[in-house]
Amino acid sequence: MKATGIVRRIDDLGRVVIPKEIRRTMRIREGDPLEIYTDKDGEVIFKKYSLMGGLSDFASQMCETLNKTTGHVAVITDRDACIAVAGAPRRDLMDKRLGERLEAVLEGRKIYQYQTGETPMPVSDESGKFFVACAAPILAEGDVLGCVLFVDEEGDLGSSSGETEYKLLQSMSGFLGRHMEG
């Protein structure tokens, strides 16, 4: 655990303000759920809660199926990071924070498809090896939970962004969204 040197008081309703710098660094947005942990030393720990994180085994199976069916690298993310990968080394994408442009696609709530000639969109700003070919946000009860992606390496960009891939990701994201609702 890293000390920040920031001290906050609890108000009369039991609230504490998480400083803007920490919210920005940790990508905590208004309305984001936080899990609260305590330990025997009296520490209270807030952790971003991911509904999709609880589905990592299911998401991995879905990525494996997409990869075996299409031959393309398949990825499922929550709102912050890749939670399942198939068709590429896991170390290259797993648990990597989403790139800013991909986050904007999620917030836009529309399917993205790479078009020849446009600037490639990295999956993660931490790893510039893989780029988004097609991305379909996962929506449940009006909230963005993550997305389903086909990704390509730079030299192969666009091979995973045809109409079939578009429709397949649209179906998978819709399925996951409905699964999370019920």
C-alpha positions, 0 to 999 in steps of 0.5 A: 500500500502506498501512502499519499500524504492526504488526510480527510475527515469524515463528515457527520453523515459518515462520508469522506471525499476521495481527492480529485487527483486520486479519482483521476489517477485511478479512473474513478468516475461519479457513480462508480461502485466501490468495494470496501474491505477492512483488515485486522490492523484497522485499515479500510480499503476501497477498491473499484468494483467490476461486475464483469470481473466476477465473470472472468471464467465465463468471459475466458470461455467466450473468448476461447470460443470466439477465437476458435470460431473466427481465428481472430484474437478475442478480448473481453474487458470491464470498464478499466482493463482486459479481463479475458484474452484468447488467441494472443499471449495473455501477458500482452493484454491481460489486466492492462488498462484500456487506452483513452480512445477505447474508453471513449468508444465505451462511453459513446456506447456505439460499436467501433470498427476500424476503417483502412487509413484511420489512425490505429486505436491501441487496446492499451496505452501500456502495450502498443502491440495490439490494436482494436479492429472491432469493439462492441460495448456491453450495456446492462440496464443503461450502464456500460460494463465493458466491451467485446473486442477483436484485435489485430497486430499493426501489420495485420490491422483490419483483417478482423473488422468485416461485417461478420465480425461486426455482427458477431461482436454485436451479438456477444455484447448483447448476450453479455449485457442481458446476462448481467441484467438477469 
